[in-house]
């Protein structure tokens, strides 16, 4: 999951989203990472040497200025401090998404590399201990609040990310109040990725429900100073511009194996064999040549979407959520749906 | 950021560049001595001291709530306008180590958002409720360190949001002051307050239960009569064991002292003397030197036929029911 995916008119800095680890210490049922990777595979971590080389090449080839770390859980990387140092040494900035469980442990690394870390994004599942820990395990909420306090007291900007499950729909304002009370700089909501029928039935919102929620989030965004938004993936059939940063060519994703792919939601998802979204293995190919193919795939995918929308328009049909949502459209067109 | 606001008070609720927020002023050394909070703000602006001022969004309140020590509310004063509520507020001010917030813009404008900007059950209703609690926390902060009591006198229109307010502070006792409808209307017509003249008719529209365009077309007499009638009816419906109803014609030093006791404050002999002094002067005058004159008879004599007609149509019946409830 990226840390800068809210689409509010610009696509953010040119950046790489690097999956630092394929594993996670928590097991959230709605996670769109592959179970096989997270829990069945042996742990794999992004190599530091490869990170250094890719950063150098990507700066030249794609003018990237920023690296976001994702996972799995990025703080599980055994050389987490060194990854941060690598970014600082390159004169870039970084942020990472974390569940906060290991934040105390990595806090000294963050402080040592404070110049490189622009902010931290924490995944949240509820604004009470009971609600959050129901999804993330006992003790998770307390660790998270402690992490918020560390950041706030140290003036390290931090944000919260929360998946809008059905049971959270009537708590949006409490979530915003909680985030503001904790001193968060941002609060980003994201719709559920329906990774199973059961999850879709239990937790995902219908398109109409999504729209109501999006309006409420927009209201909260006007009231609060902190940056409140909804991450891309929401229904958006505006064809005048790319619907997300990857399709605008400004955000590139590299999985824990070092493979450049179009979107972090897609790479290696649950045994998806074709992996049409994977552009290149950067272990054996330069970023420059991979990036050229990346841009070709972006153009192809944008055209696919345009054609799909045009076809529906010709039949006077309204695009359903699987076409209107850019995330679901890509997942579908890359044969990742139905979920394996 | 928020800890830097110790000693600063939110002096107004404003909208800047389309964003709702608060206007703050550095008031660490300023005593809230005037009958109305905004009079204190004006004095602070012109007393020759260079004071910081700034705008913040509401978010900062939530941080302040964690960081600033504040006096919890002791009692709330609601009223139907021009009925002695300022006298009672001034009496509260006579209590040692008390803070009296009298019709502070930051509070009453935020409450007004419940009328204008928060549909029932929507996200804004909850958010504004939390902000309201936080604004009171910020205004009630212990700036000197020895504050013990916090009394809040609301604008009369805020009484229409009593249920929301008491949902936030369910255990805080409150009083409702009111007066004979004819006398109230005459006083308001003689010197019309802003709440009766506001261009944004949504607040009165909600209170009266009429369309904003209809409110705009009403005479002042009708607008006032229907408003106070609504306040009386609300008081009849919502008065309970945590509330006290008080008619202007009851006001006396012993009665005001009983209000304080209702707020669980026992005035000392010295404080009773101060209350007596405060009761002897015209309540709303800043200098506190203009003698108070009971004017019920004069107001009755001044009442026009229209005033009596409007009172009869919209306010007399709920007033009678309120009196029955009080007795």
Interface residues (C-beta under 8 A of the other chain):
Chain A: X172 X173 X174 X176 X177 X180 X181 X183 X216 X219 X220 X222 X223 X224 X225 X226
Chain B: X18 X19 X20 X21 X56 X57 X58 X59 X60 X62 X63 X65 X66 X122 X123 X124 X126 X127 X130
